[in-house]
Amino acid sequence: MTWTRVEAAPRWGVAKAEDGSEFERARRAAEERALVDSARSGSKPAFEALYRNHVGKIYGLCLRMTAHPATAEDCTQETFIQAWRSLPSFERRSAFGTWLHRIAVNAVLAQGRRRREELGQAASADELAAVRPDPSVGDTGATMDLEQAISNLPAGARQVLVLVGLYGHSHEEAAAMLGLAVGTCKSQLHRARQLLGERLALPEETS
């Protein structure tokens, strides 16, 4: 199964969590389990439905981690290609969306390694992180200021902030996905918050 482009993906930001009653959330979870079961059995329509349900969120994650729209699209497509190939081994130890997050993070990290190889070892991770946000998107106020500040963080600090500060993963989960020690993950989050505070003139968090 291949995709030629990321469909219906937002150009900036990340999809917000859906509101709804406990019953509605349970209904959606049951529907997703059924789609996952069908996709694991080889149903392409079922996997395409999962793709449509998750592509916006995965694109948002990749965009915030890479700070570059074209790269985020590539990582998003790679995420779903790898997910389709790996579905038979998906054992439901985590939610399908969480599993996709792990695949997306791996795609982002692999892309970063390729860029370092292409640019040479003289380029530092901080230099590679100095990419501009999408120039086609105009300034929409405080939200865009925050997004731009996040995009300009050093790569390590930005990735931890996205996973822990924005997506709610624990330090242990983020450290495992990024291949870091938990203490390093905590230090990177502190660094990210400190840099954001300086760039946005916000008071630094004490905890």
C-alpha beads as a LAMMPS data file, in Angstrom:
LAMMPS data file: protein, C-alpha beads

207 atoms
206 bonds

1 atom types
1 bond types

-500.0 500.0 xlo xhi
-500.0 500.0 ylo yhi
-500.0 500.0 zlo zhi

Masses

1 110.0

Atoms # bond

1 1 1 0.000 0.000 0.000
2 1 1 1.368 3.416 -0.952
3 1 1 0.264 7.028 -0.634
4 1 1 1.370 9.752 -2.994
5 1 1 0.585 12.628 -0.658
6 1 1 -0.654 13.384 2.832
7 1 1 -4.374 14.017 2.507
8 1 1 -6.406 16.361 4.673
9 1 1 -3.408 17.227 6.838
10 1 1 -3.370 20.657 8.496
11 1 1 -0.669 23.024 7.316
12 1 1 0.255 24.048 10.840
13 1 1 -0.327 22.937 14.386
14 1 1 -1.811 19.796 15.780
15 1 1 -5.335 18.442 15.924
16 1 1 -6.956 19.114 19.271
17 1 1 -8.368 16.299 21.350
18 1 1 -11.991 15.644 20.538
19 1 1 -14.591 16.490 23.144
20 1 1 -17.437 14.160 23.979
21 1 1 -19.090 12.049 26.571
22 1 1 -17.596 8.924 28.074
23 1 1 -20.074 6.919 25.990
24 1 1 -18.935 8.626 22.795
25 1 1 -15.276 8.005 23.590
26 1 1 -16.030 4.349 24.290
27 1 1 -17.929 4.079 21.004
28 1 1 -15.003 5.564 19.054
29 1 1 -12.560 3.248 20.823
30 1 1 -14.685 0.211 19.917
31 1 1 -14.881 1.338 16.288
32 1 1 -11.115 1.761 16.173
33 1 1 -10.522 -1.698 17.631
34 1 1 -12.741 -3.152 14.929
35 1 1 -10.842 -1.251 12.218
36 1 1 -7.507 -2.389 13.630
37 1 1 -8.686 -6.022 13.667
38 1 1 -9.820 -5.756 10.043
39 1 1 -6.620 -4.022 8.971
40 1 1 -4.499 -6.667 10.687
41 1 1 -6.394 -9.234 8.618
42 1 1 -5.332 -7.403 5.460
43 1 1 -8.248 -5.038 4.859
44 1 1 -6.944 -1.994 2.987
45 1 1 -10.236 -0.049 3.367
46 1 1 -10.012 -0.503 7.141
47 1 1 -6.436 0.761 7.209
48 1 1 -7.369 3.691 4.973
49 1 1 -10.073 4.595 7.523
50 1 1 -7.450 4.482 10.298
51 1 1 -5.210 6.657 8.112
52 1 1 -7.943 9.264 7.694
53 1 1 -8.664 9.230 11.431
54 1 1 -5.039 9.745 12.468
55 1 1 -3.203 11.500 9.621
56 1 1 -3.885 15.022 10.895
57 1 1 -2.616 14.219 14.389
58 1 1 0.475 12.413 13.120
59 1 1 1.249 15.239 10.701
60 1 1 0.927 17.732 13.539
61 1 1 3.350 15.691 15.663
62 1 1 5.869 15.388 12.823
63 1 1 5.578 19.076 11.964
64 1 1 6.259 20.195 15.490
65 1 1 9.163 17.771 15.862
66 1 1 10.823 18.654 12.538
67 1 1 9.703 22.311 12.222
68 1 1 9.494 21.859 8.446
69 1 1 6.268 21.135 6.497
70 1 1 7.779 19.137 3.622
71 1 1 9.829 17.007 5.990
72 1 1 6.764 16.471 8.189
73 1 1 4.803 15.234 5.169
74 1 1 7.585 12.773 4.319
75 1 1 7.713 11.516 7.911
76 1 1 3.929 11.194 8.037
77 1 1 3.856 9.063 4.900
78 1 1 6.737 6.944 6.200
79 1 1 4.839 6.461 9.469
80 1 1 1.795 4.984 7.758
81 1 1 3.855 2.879 5.351
82 1 1 5.708 1.362 8.302
83 1 1 2.456 0.968 10.257
84 1 1 0.860 -0.985 7.406
85 1 1 3.893 -3.255 7.169
86 1 1 4.066 -3.771 10.940
87 1 1 0.355 -4.203 11.701
88 1 1 0.501 -8.015 11.932
89 1 1 2.893 -7.626 14.890
90 1 1 0.789 -4.983 16.689
91 1 1 -0.089 -6.620 20.013
92 1 1 -2.391 -3.974 21.568
93 1 1 -0.007 -3.328 24.465
94 1 1 -0.797 0.330 23.852
95 1 1 -3.492 2.271 22.015
96 1 1 -3.206 2.328 18.235
97 1 1 -2.624 6.094 18.312
98 1 1 0.221 5.708 20.821
99 1 1 1.764 3.001 18.639
100 1 1 1.593 5.372 15.663
101 1 1 3.310 8.064 17.762
102 1 1 6.251 5.730 18.369
103 1 1 6.548 4.942 14.662
104 1 1 6.338 8.664 13.819
105 1 1 9.076 9.529 16.314
106 1 1 11.286 6.833 14.778
107 1 1 10.614 8.289 11.320
108 1 1 11.543 11.777 12.529
109 1 1 14.752 10.553 14.185
110 1 1 15.725 8.566 11.078
111 1 1 15.125 11.638 8.940
112 1 1 17.342 13.672 11.275
113 1 1 20.144 11.129 10.966
114 1 1 19.895 11.248 7.178
115 1 1 20.099 15.046 7.212
116 1 1 23.189 14.971 9.419
117 1 1 24.841 12.506 7.031
118 1 1 23.963 14.693 4.048
119 1 1 25.165 17.916 5.690
120 1 1 28.230 16.376 7.283
121 1 1 29.277 15.931 10.859
122 1 1 30.306 19.597 11.169
123 1 1 26.643 20.562 11.443
124 1 1 25.400 20.426 15.035
125 1 1 21.942 19.348 16.120
126 1 1 21.216 22.957 17.113
127 1 1 22.151 24.200 13.652
128 1 1 19.997 21.571 11.997
129 1 1 17.062 22.705 14.143
130 1 1 17.293 26.302 12.933
131 1 1 14.598 25.977 10.268
132 1 1 11.854 28.479 9.599
133 1 1 8.134 27.789 10.001
134 1 1 5.931 27.569 6.922
135 1 1 6.291 30.973 5.182
136 1 1 2.901 30.588 3.495
137 1 1 1.139 30.909 6.845
138 1 1 0.651 34.435 8.104
139 1 1 0.961 35.621 11.689
140 1 1 -2.201 34.800 13.592
141 1 1 -1.113 36.249 16.924
142 1 1 -0.014 34.589 20.116
143 1 1 -0.573 31.018 18.862
144 1 1 1.703 31.540 15.883
145 1 1 4.264 33.272 18.104
146 1 1 4.322 30.175 20.293
147 1 1 4.491 27.808 17.311
148 1 1 7.382 29.771 15.829
149 1 1 9.202 29.815 19.157
150 1 1 8.774 26.029 19.441
151 1 1 9.990 25.494 15.875
152 1 1 13.183 27.418 16.593
153 1 1 14.129 25.459 19.729
154 1 1 17.198 23.188 19.501
155 1 1 16.153 19.781 18.189
156 1 1 16.539 17.832 21.434
157 1 1 14.682 20.350 23.552
158 1 1 11.944 20.746 20.933
159 1 1 11.314 17.011 20.613
160 1 1 11.003 16.482 24.360
161 1 1 8.737 19.516 24.707
162 1 1 6.461 18.226 21.939
163 1 1 6.174 14.716 23.384
164 1 1 5.949 15.586 27.084
165 1 1 4.719 19.173 27.228
166 1 1 2.280 19.114 24.301
167 1 1 1.240 15.487 23.823
168 1 1 1.274 14.386 27.446
169 1 1 3.686 11.463 27.261
170 1 1 5.505 10.664 30.478
171 1 1 9.249 11.275 30.726
172 1 1 9.741 7.509 30.695
173 1 1 7.720 7.125 27.483
174 1 1 9.423 10.059 25.756
175 1 1 12.881 8.897 26.839
176 1 1 12.191 5.421 25.429
177 1 1 10.955 6.824 22.113
178 1 1 13.889 9.227 21.745
179 1 1 16.562 6.869 23.043
180 1 1 17.455 9.129 25.988
181 1 1 18.012 8.665 29.685
182 1 1 15.035 9.835 31.753
183 1 1 17.232 12.430 33.461
184 1 1 18.293 13.809 30.075
185 1 1 14.656 13.994 29.025
186 1 1 13.805 16.040 32.124
187 1 1 16.781 18.350 31.539
188 1 1 15.747 18.915 27.923
189 1 1 12.203 19.789 28.970
190 1 1 13.526 22.286 31.519
191 1 1 15.790 23.759 28.838
192 1 1 12.892 24.026 26.373
193 1 1 10.675 25.806 28.895
194 1 1 13.492 28.156 29.842
195 1 1 14.199 29.070 26.210
196 1 1 10.499 29.540 25.456
197 1 1 10.180 31.792 28.488
198 1 1 13.081 33.913 27.269
199 1 1 11.794 34.160 23.708
200 1 1 8.188 34.836 24.659
201 1 1 8.997 36.929 27.752
202 1 1 7.093 34.433 29.941
203 1 1 7.887 33.653 33.587
204 1 1 9.848 30.407 33.880
205 1 1 7.975 27.462 35.435
206 1 1 9.321 26.408 38.785
207 1 1 8.375 22.742 38.545

Bonds

1 1 1 2
2 1 2 3
3 1 3 4
4 1 4 5
5 1 5 6
6 1 6 7
7 1 7 8
8 1 8 9
9 1 9 10
10 1 10 11
11 1 11 12
12 1 12 13
13 1 13 14
14 1 14 15
15 1 15 16
16 1 16 17
17 1 17 18
18 1 18 19
19 1 19 20
20 1 20 21
21 1 21 22
22 1 22 23
23 1 23 24
24 1 24 25
25 1 25 26
26 1 26 27
27 1 27 28
28 1 28 29
29 1 29 30
30 1 30 31
31 1 31 32
32 1 32 33
33 1 33 34
34 1 34 35
35 1 35 36
36 1 36 37
37 1 37 38
38 1 38 39
39 1 39 40
40 1 40 41
41 1 41 42
42 1 42 43
43 1 43 44
44 1 44 45
45 1 45 46
46 1 46 47
47 1 47 48
48 1 48 49
49 1 49 50
50 1 50 51
51 1 51 52
52 1 52 53
53 1 53 54
54 1 54 55
55 1 55 56
56 1 56 57
57 1 57 58
58 1 58 59
59 1 59 60
60 1 60 61
61 1 61 62
62 1 62 63
63 1 63 64
64 1 64 65
65 1 65 66
66 1 66 67
67 1 67 68
68 1 68 69
69 1 69 70
70 1 70 71
71 1 71 72
72 1 72 73
73 1 73 74
74 1 74 75
75 1 75 76
76 1 76 77
77 1 77 78
78 1 78 79
79 1 79 80
80 1 80 81
81 1 81 82
82 1 82 83
83 1 83 84
84 1 84 85
85 1 85 86
86 1 86 87
87 1 87 88
88 1 88 89
89 1 89 90
90 1 90 91
91 1 91 92
92 1 92 93
93 1 93 94
94 1 94 95
95 1 95 96
96 1 96 97
97 1 97 98
98 1 98 99
99 1 99 100
100 1 100 101
101 1 101 102
102 1 102 103
103 1 103 104
104 1 104 105
105 1 105 106
106 1 106 107
107 1 107 108
108 1 108 109
109 1 109 110
110 1 110 111
111 1 111 112
112 1 112 113
113 1 113 114
114 1 114 115
115 1 115 116
116 1 116 117
117 1 117 118
118 1 118 119
119 1 119 120
120 1 120 121
121 1 121 122
122 1 122 123
123 1 123 124
124 1 124 125
125 1 125 126
126 1 126 127
127 1 127 128
128 1 128 129
129 1 129 130
130 1 130 131
131 1 131 132
132 1 132 133
133 1 133 134
134 1 134 135
135 1 135 136
136 1 136 137
137 1 137 138
138 1 138 139
139 1 139 140
140 1 140 141
141 1 141 142
142 1 142 143
143 1 143 144
144 1 144 145
145 1 145 146
146 1 146 147
147 1 147 148
148 1 148 149
149 1 149 150
150 1 150 151
151 1 151 152
152 1 152 153
153 1 153 154
154 1 154 155
155 1 155 156
156 1 156 157
157 1 157 158
158 1 158 159
159 1 159 160
160 1 160 161
161 1 161 162
162 1 162 163
163 1 163 164
164 1 164 165
165 1 165 166
166 1 166 167
167 1 167 168
168 1 168 169
169 1 169 170
170 1 170 171
171 1 171 172
172 1 172 173
173 1 173 174
174 1 174 175
175 1 175 176
176 1 176 177
177 1 177 178
178 1 178 179
179 1 179 180
180 1 180 181
181 1 181 182
182 1 182 183
183 1 183 184
184 1 184 185
185 1 185 186
186 1 186 187
187 1 187 188
188 1 188 189
189 1 189 190
190 1 190 191
191 1 191 192
192 1 192 193
193 1 193 194
194 1 194 195
195 1 195 196
196 1 196 197
197 1 197 198
198 1 198 199
199 1 199 200
200 1 200 201
201 1 201 202
202 1 202 203
203 1 203 204
204 1 204 205
205 1 205 206
206 1 206 207
